[in-house]
Amino acid sequence: MAAQLLLGKSAAVTGGVTGIGRAIALEYMRHGAAVTVNHLDDPRSKQDFEKLRREAPQGAKLAAVGGDIGRRSTGLQLVEAAKANGGGIDIFVANAGVSEFRDFLSLDEDTLERHIHTNIKGTFWSTQAAANLMVSQNSGGSIIGISSISAHLGGVQQVHYTPTKAAVLSMMQSQACALGKHGIRCNALLPGTTRTQLAAGDLADGEKRRYLEARTPLGRVAEPEDMAGPAVFLGSDLSRFVSGAQILVDGGISISLQ
């Protein structure tokens, strides 16, 4: 049996029942962590949580909190649930996000507000709640923000989206400065295009998918599971002196200029 790198740790993952968040939650449980996930409080998300529960390793501790992560109260509830489920909080993954392709010149206010609300406010309030509990525990911790290669790259239909992912990266860097004295590490994962429900429409375009695959040195787009290993590393003691870092998980596409 492979070593359980997170044995005895308590983790929380926002947006943890689909896509990247789901893959991270499952891998954390395989590595021995108690996991508490956040999801939207709607019937479909509740069904997704039940699917996650069925796939969880036998004996794993798994709990959920439904609610809008862009609201401060939801982050506080999630952290309290993680404390009840795992005895505290050691790892917090701010993964929840929205991504919609829209034309810049005709972008409406609601779409912009939706991206700011979930991607920026959701990350800020939830990580603040986690950090406060970590500080009170006086035993350090790891905060991981799921940013994107879009934090560094522009996109024709992403003028409203890329700044929010740059904000997540910047947040992790500033939190690393603010929380280092408490032994709390803060880092960012920057996925490339990943086969999730958010990217389903984009990847359904065969021509664009083939273009992305050809541009990527490793020859394919990412799967959600590709993010789980780096997230385990950042949550584990193997990364005990890693803080303020950004890990690109994009198959090399962001450095492929030719």
N, C-alpha and C positions, 0 to 999 in steps of 0.2 A: 504493500500500500504506500502511495506517495506521502511525503511529509505533509502534515497539516500546518501550514504557515500562519494560520489565524486562530489556532485553537485557543479557546477561552476568551476571545475578543468579542465585543459587541459592536455591530455595524448598522448604520442606517443608510438607505439609498432612496433618493427622491426619483420619481418616475421609474419605480422599480419593478413594474409588472410587464413591461414590453421592451423590445429592442435592447439597447446597450445596458440599461439599468437592470433588466431581467437577467441578462447574461452575467453581469457582475454579481448580482444577488445569489444566483445559483452557484457560482464558483466560490464565493465567500463561504457559503454553507458547506460546500465540499471540503473547504479548508478549515472547517471547525468553528466558524463564527456564528453567533446568534445574529440574525438579520431581521431588521424591521424596515419595511418598505412603505413609501407613500405612493398613492395613486389618486386619480380623479375620483370623486365620489359619485360615480354613475354606474349603471348596470353592467355595461361592457367592461369597465375597469375591474369591477368586482368579479366578473367571470374570468378575466385574465389573472387575477390573484388566485382564484381557485385552481386554475391550470398550473400556476407556479407552485402552489402548495402540493399538488399531486406529483410534481417533478422534483420536489425537494428531497434531499437524502433522508433516509429513515432516521428518525430521532432528532432531526435538525430543529432548532428553535426559529420559528418564522412568525412574524406578526405584521399587521398592516394598519395604516391610518389613511382613511380617505379624506380628501380635501384639496383645495386650491393652494398650491405651494407658494403662489405669489402673495398670499396673505401671511402676515407675521404669525398669526395664531396657529396656522397649520404647522409651521416649523417648530413651534414650541410644543405642540401636541405630539409631533413625530419624535422629538427628542425625549419627551417623557415616556412615550411608548417604548422606545429603545431601552431606556433605563429599566422599565418594568420587565422587558423581555430578556435583556442580557445583563442586567445588574449595573448598567452605566452606559457610557459610549466611548469607544476607542477609535472608531473610523466613521467618517461621514462622507458620503459621496453625493455631491450636488449634480445630479444628472438630468433632472427634468428640464425639458426645453420644447420649444415649438420652432418649426421651420417651414415657411410657406414662400414659394417663389412668386414674386409680384413685380410689376413694372414700376419703376421709381417715379415717373412723371405723373402717374395716376394713383399712387398709393393712398389709401384712405386712413383716417385717423385710428379707427378700430384695429386695423391690422398692425400698425406701429405700436399701439398701446399693448396689444396682446403679446407681442414679442418682448417688449420691455418688462411687462408685468411678470411673465413666467421666467424668462432667461436671466434678467438682471435682478429684479426684486426677489424672485424665488430663490435665487442663489444667495443673495445677500442675507435675507431674513433667516433662511434655514441654517446657513453656516454660522451666523451670529448666535443662534440658539444652541447649536452644537458646541461652539467654542466656549460659551458661558458654562455649560455643563462640564466640559473638559477642564477648564480652569478650576472649577470648584472641586473636581476630583483630584487635582494636583498630581496627575500621573501621565501627562503628555497626551498625545493623540495624533491622528492623521486626518486632514481634511483634503478631499480631492474634488476639484472642479472639472466637470466635463466641458471643455471648450471645443475648439474645432480648428482645423487648418484655415478655416475662414477668418480666424483671428488675425492672420497674416496676409490673406489673399482677398482680392476683390471678386465680386460676382455681378453680372449684368442685372439679375433679378434678385439681388440680395442686399441692396443698400440699407434696408431696414433690419437685416439679420446679422450681417458680419460685425457691426459695432457691438451687438450684444454678446457675441462670443469673444471679441476682444476685451470686453468688460469682465467676463469670467476669468480670463487669463490674468488681467491686471489685478482683479480682486484677490486671486491666489497669491500673487507676488506681494501685494501690500499686506495681506493677512499673514504671510510668512514673516514679514518684518514686525508686525504688531504682536504676534503670538509666539514668536521664538523664545522669548524669555520665560514662557510657560511650558516649554518643551513640546509645543504643538507644531507639527510640520504641515505645510500647505503647498500643494502641487497641482498642476493641471495636466490632464490628458487631452491631446488634440487629435481626434479621429479625422481621417479622411472620409470620403463618401462611403457610407456603411449601409448594408442591406437591411434597413429598418422600415417601419411603416411610414416614417417621415420622408424617406427617400424613395418610396415605392413608385410614385408617379414619375419621378425623374429617371429611375432605372428602367421603367417600362419602355422608355424610348431606346430601342435597340441600337440606333446609330450613336446616341450619346454614351450608352453603356460600353459599346465597343471602343469608342474614343478614349474613355476613362481607363479601360483595361489596357489599351495600347500605350497610354501615357505613363502607366504605373510600372516601375521596374519589376515588381513582383507579379505583374500580369493579371491582376484581378482587383475588384473592389473588396472592401472589408466586410467581414461578417461580424455581428455583435460579439461573438465569442472571442474575436481577436483583441477586444478591449479588456477582457477579463483578466488575462495574465498580468499586463501592466498595472491594472488596478489592485491585484493581489500584492504585487511587489510594493507599490506605494503604501498599501495599508499595513504591510508586514514590517517586522524589525529588520529585514534585509535592507530597507531604505532609511535606516535610523538617522543618517546624516544628509538626507536629501530633502531640501526645502526650497521653495521658490522656483522649482524646476518646471519645465514644460517638456512633456514627452510626446513626440509626434508618432502617431500610429496610423500611418497612411500608405504603407507599402512603398514609400519613396517618391510618391507623385509630386510632393511639394518642392523637391530638389531636381526634378527632371525637366530641364528646360529645352532639351533638343528633341 
